[in-house]
Amino acid sequence: MTAVNPGQIPFSGKAPYIAVIGGVNVDIGGRSAAELVPGDSNPGFVSASVGGVGRNIAHNLCLLGADVKLLSAWGNDVNGRLVSDTCKAAGMDLSRALITPEKPTSVYLYIADPRGDMALAVSDMAVTELVTPAYLEGNLDLLRGAAAVVADTNIPAETLKYLAENCTSPLFCDPVSTAKAGKLRGILRRVHTLKPNRLEAELLTGIPVHTKEDALAAGRCLIRQGAGRAFISLGAEGVCAVSAEEEALLPCVPGTPVSTTGCGDAFMAALVWGFLQGLSLRETALAGLSAASLTAESAATVHPAMSAEKLRARMQNAKREPSDS
């Protein structure tokens, strides 16, 4: 395979930084103006944007003031140039990214009805297969020098295993979906922070999560499996945060929601930010909820006005006494 990876030079940076490993894709969506007619051309609206769990987390971290190195793979094509341009504009360091002429940039193509509900989608993420253990090995100096490493499960299972076994920096993992969360089985003992939703927590623990008490039980199970901290998203019911030393159940932070798209990515970015700020488990959970609340107030997947100042203000304004029971 011929690939361009300009980031094989030894890393010698001095300032703290975060390495993010995960999916990057171009989202192309069509929304029909009227009820969809199968097998026919439907008038409507088409939009394109750059997304991907890893990329969105990295973007939020940049907005929160972090120095972010993105490790991912995309094609040397038109969509790839869009990815490169937007990521650089957001402030990400792409010197270690892998750009290849062999596979196209990941694309998520969907069609929605007039109400915005998805009717059909096709996902082409084959390029993420190039995020191999060998690719990470060539960037191990950067990974071991990071203040934190964030990974999503869009990358291959063997790559996650290599990362867990060889990365000495605190490792934050986003399970992404129930279809991909299983890749984390067997490596949770090397995970500093895990951010599953209730379905992903069920898959990793075998404990059905219907109530907050169930979430606490699942969180404790994840800690017994070796995870350092678990933040289980309960949707509109808030979050369950568990570590060996502390447990907390927090409700959602109030806001004026427009769209919930991207809230989970902002939540994860805030968990990393909270860790770097030295926040407690409860305060870190509050940071995640506050970031999600801010993101929900924007139609964009990543709120362009996200900042550490706004995040602290939202946390400060969340005046409540959440129950731990």
C-alpha positions in Angstrom: 0.0 0.0 0.0 1.2 3.4 -0.9 0.3 6.0 1.6 1.4 9.5 2.7 2.1 9.7 6.4 4.3 12.8 7.1 4.1 12.2 10.8 6.8 9.6 11.3 9.4 12.1 12.6 10.0 11.9 16.3 7.8 14.0 18.5 9.6 16.7 20.5 6.8 19.0 21.7 7.0 20.4 25.2 3.5 21.7 25.9 0.7 19.2 27.1 -1.4 17.9 24.3 -4.1 15.3 23.6 -4.0 12.6 21.0 -7.3 11.6 19.4 -7.6 8.4 17.4 -10.8 7.6 15.6 -13.2 8.0 12.7 -13.4 10.9 10.3 -16.0 11.1 7.6 -18.0 13.3 5.3 -21.7 13.3 6.0 -23.9 13.8 2.9 -27.6 14.0 3.7 -30.7 14.5 1.7 -34.0 15.6 3.2 -37.1 15.3 1.0 -39.5 18.2 0.7 -42.5 15.9 0.7 -43.1 12.3 1.6 -40.5 10.0 0.1 -41.5 8.1 -3.0 -39.4 4.9 -3.3 -37.7 4.2 -6.6 -38.1 7.8 -7.8 -36.3 11.2 -7.7 -37.5 13.2 -4.7 -37.1 17.0 -4.6 -35.5 18.2 -1.4 -32.4 19.6 0.2 -28.9 18.2 0.2 -26.1 19.1 2.6 -22.5 18.0 3.3 -20.4 18.3 6.4 -17.4 16.8 8.0 -18.0 14.5 11.0 -16.9 11.3 12.7 -16.8 10.6 16.4 -13.1 11.1 16.8 -13.0 14.2 14.7 -15.9 15.8 16.6 -14.3 15.1 19.9 -11.0 16.6 18.6 -12.9 19.7 17.4 -14.6 20.2 20.7 -11.3 19.8 22.5 -9.7 22.5 20.3 -12.6 24.8 21.1 -12.0 24.1 24.8 -8.4 25.3 24.3 -6.5 22.0 24.0 -3.6 21.2 21.8 -4.9 18.3 19.8 -3.1 15.8 17.5 -5.5 13.8 15.3 -4.5 10.3 14.3 -6.9 9.0 11.6 -7.0 8.0 8.0 -8.7 9.4 4.9 -8.4 9.4 1.2 -6.3 11.6 -1.0 -9.5 12.8 -2.8 -11.9 15.7 -2.9 -13.6 14.7 0.4 -10.2 14.2 2.0 -9.1 17.7 1.1 -12.4 18.9 2.7 -11.5 16.9 5.8 -8.0 18.3 5.9 -9.1 21.9 5.4 -11.8 21.9 8.0 -9.7 20.1 10.6 -6.8 22.5 10.2 -9.2 25.4 10.4 -10.4 24.0 13.7 -6.8 24.0 15.0 -6.0 20.3 14.9 -2.5 19.1 14.3 -2.7 16.7 11.3 1.0 15.9 11.0 0.5 12.3 12.1 -2.7 11.7 10.0 -2.5 9.0 7.3 -3.6 10.1 3.9 -3.9 7.4 1.2 -4.6 7.2 -2.5 -5.7 3.5 -2.0 -9.1 4.1 -0.3 -11.7 6.9 -0.5 -12.4 9.1 2.4 -15.1 7.7 4.7 -18.6 8.8 3.7 -21.9 8.5 5.5 -24.7 9.0 3.0 -28.3 9.2 4.3 -31.8 10.1 3.1 -34.4 11.6 5.5 -38.1 12.2 5.2 -39.6 15.8 5.6 -39.5 15.5 9.4 -35.8 14.7 9.4 -36.2 11.0 10.3 -33.7 8.8 8.5 -35.2 6.5 5.9 -32.1 4.9 4.5 -28.3 5.2 4.9 -25.1 3.8 3.5 -21.8 4.0 5.4 -18.4 3.5 3.7 -15.7 3.5 6.4 -13.3 1.0 4.9 -10.4 3.5 5.1 -10.5 3.2 8.9 -9.0 -0.3 8.4 -5.7 1.5 7.7 -5.5 2.7 11.3 -3.6 -0.4 12.1 -1.3 -1.5 15.0 1.7 -0.8 12.8 0.4 2.8 12.2 0.1 3.3 15.9 3.5 1.8 16.5 5.0 4.4 14.2 3.4 7.1 16.4 4.0 5.5 19.8 6.3 8.4 20.9 3.4 10.8 20.4 0.9 8.6 22.2 3.1 8.0 25.2 3.9 11.7 25.5 0.3 12.8 25.5 -1.5 14.1 28.6 -4.4 11.9 27.5 -5.3 9.7 24.5 -8.9 9.4 23.2 -10.0 6.6 21.0 -13.3 5.6 19.5 -14.3 2.1 18.4 -14.5 3.0 14.7 -10.9 1.7 14.5 -10.2 -2.1 14.2 -10.3 -4.2 17.3 -6.7 -5.3 17.0 -5.7 -1.6 16.9 -7.6 -0.9 20.1 -5.9 -3.9 21.7 -2.5 -2.7 20.6 -3.3 0.8 21.9 -4.4 -0.5 25.3 -1.3 -2.7 25.7 1.3 -0.1 24.6 0.0 3.3 25.4 1.1 4.5 28.8 -1.0 7.7 28.8 -4.5 7.9 30.3 -6.8 6.2 27.8 -10.3 7.5 27.2 -12.7 5.3 25.1 -16.0 6.1 23.4 -17.8 2.8 22.5 -19.7 4.6 19.7 -22.4 2.0 19.2 -23.6 -1.4 20.3 -22.3 -2.8 17.0 -18.8 -1.7 17.9 -18.6 -1.5 21.7 -17.7 -5.2 21.9 -14.2 -4.3 20.6 -13.5 -3.1 24.1 -14.0 -6.5 25.8 -10.8 -7.7 27.4 -9.1 -4.3 27.4 -11.1 -2.4 30.0 -8.4 -2.9 32.6 -6.3 -0.5 30.5 -9.0 2.1 30.1 -8.9 5.2 32.3 -12.3 6.6 31.4 -15.2 4.9 29.5 -18.3 6.7 28.2 -21.0 4.2 27.2 -24.7 4.9 26.8 -27.1 2.5 28.6 -27.3 0.0 25.7 -23.5 -0.1 25.3 -23.2 -0.6 29.1 -25.6 -3.4 28.9 -23.6 -5.1 26.1 -20.3 -4.8 28.1 -21.7 -5.9 31.4 -24.7 -8.2 30.6 -26.8 -6.1 33.0 -30.0 -4.6 31.6 -30.1 -0.9 32.3 -33.6 0.3 32.8 -33.3 2.3 36.1 -30.7 4.5 37.7 -30.0 1.7 40.1 -29.3 -0.6 37.1 -26.9 2.0 35.8 -25.0 2.1 39.1 -24.8 -1.7 39.0 -23.5 -1.7 35.4 -21.0 1.0 36.3 -19.7 -1.0 39.3 -19.4 -4.0 37.0 -17.3 -2.0 34.5 -15.1 -0.9 37.4 -14.7 -4.6 38.5 -13.6 -5.3 34.9 -10.8 -2.8 35.3 -12.1 0.5 33.9 -10.9 3.4 36.0 -14.0 5.5 35.6 -17.3 4.9 33.8 -19.8 7.7 32.8 -23.0 6.0 31.6 -25.2 8.3 29.6 -28.9 7.9 30.5 -30.2 10.3 27.9 -32.8 12.7 29.3 -32.3 11.2 32.7 -28.7 12.5 33.0 -25.6 10.5 33.7 -24.4 7.8 36.1 -20.7 8.2 37.1 -18.8 5.5 38.9 -15.2 4.9 40.0 -13.8 2.8 42.8 -13.9 5.7 45.2 -17.0 7.7 44.2 -20.4 7.4 42.6 -22.8 10.1 41.4 -26.1 10.4 39.6 -26.6 13.7 38.0 -29.6 15.1 36.0 -29.2 16.8 32.7 -28.1 20.5 32.7 -31.0 22.8 31.6 -30.7 24.5 28.3 -32.7 25.5 25.2 -32.2 22.5 22.9 -32.3 22.7 19.1 -30.6 19.3 18.2 -29.1 16.5 20.2 -26.7 15.5 17.4 -23.1 15.7 18.6 -24.0 16.0 22.3 -22.2 12.7 23.1 -19.0 13.8 21.4 -19.0 17.1 23.3 -19.6 15.1 26.6 -16.5 13.0 25.9 -14.4 16.1 25.1 -15.5 17.6 28.4 -14.5 14.5 30.3 -11.0 14.9 29.0 -11.0 18.6 29.7 -12.2 17.9 33.3 -9.5 15.4 33.8 -6.8 17.9 32.7 -8.4 20.4 35.1 -8.1 18.0 38.0 -11.9 17.9 38.6 -13.5 15.3 40.8 -15.7 12.6 39.4 -18.9 14.5 40.1 -17.5 17.8 38.7 -16.2 16.0 35.6 -19.7 14.5 35.0 -21.1 18.0 35.4 -18.7 19.3 32.8 -19.8 16.6 30.4 -23.5 17.4 31.0 -22.8 21.1 30.6 -21.0 20.6 27.3 -23.9 18.4 26.0 -26.3 21.1 27.1 -24.4 23.8 25.2 -24.1 21.6 22.1 -27.8 20.9 22.1 -28.4 24.6 21.6 -26.8 24.6 18.2 -28.0 23.0 15.0 -24.4 22.2 14.2 -22.9 18.9 15.4 -20.1 20.9 17.1 -21.2 24.1 18.6 -19.0 26.8 17.1 -19.3 28.9 20.2 -18.1 26.2 22.6 -15.3 27.4 24.9 -13.8 26.7 28.3 -15.3 30.0 29.6 -18.8 29.1 28.4 -18.5 25.6 29.8 -17.4 26.9 33.2 -20.3 29.3 33.2 -22.8 26.6 32.3 -21.5 24.5 35.1 -21.7 27.4 37.5 -25.3 28.1 36.5 -26.4 24.4 37.0 -27.7 25.1 40.5 -29.1 21.8 41.8 -28.5 19.2 44.4 -28.5 15.9 42.5 -29.3 12.7 44.3 -26.8 9.8 44.4 -29.5 7.3 45.2 
